[in-house]
Amino acid sequence: MATSGGTEPSVRCSSSRKHGQGVDADGDGAADPNDLDDAAQTAARYLCADGHDLASRQGWIDAIAGYNHREDYVRAVAEETNRLTLS
């Protein structure tokens, strides 16, 4: 699941160490980061885990930065999110 900047989230990021590995959202017996259902549910878990208010801009940025605090990654995710929600 690459972002527009070519950055791929790592399953060994600090969030995975803190919150565990991925989620088996579709019940097929494997938490697969290349499976859309599993990846989306895992991302939701990571983003909501620290209690950020995802309805606010700053809460959203803080949640993304909590997953991967590299500024270029946060910017790439924010840009892709805006592109998807505005199209």
Order of alpha helices (4+ residues) and beta strands (2+ residues): alpha-alpha-alpha-alpha
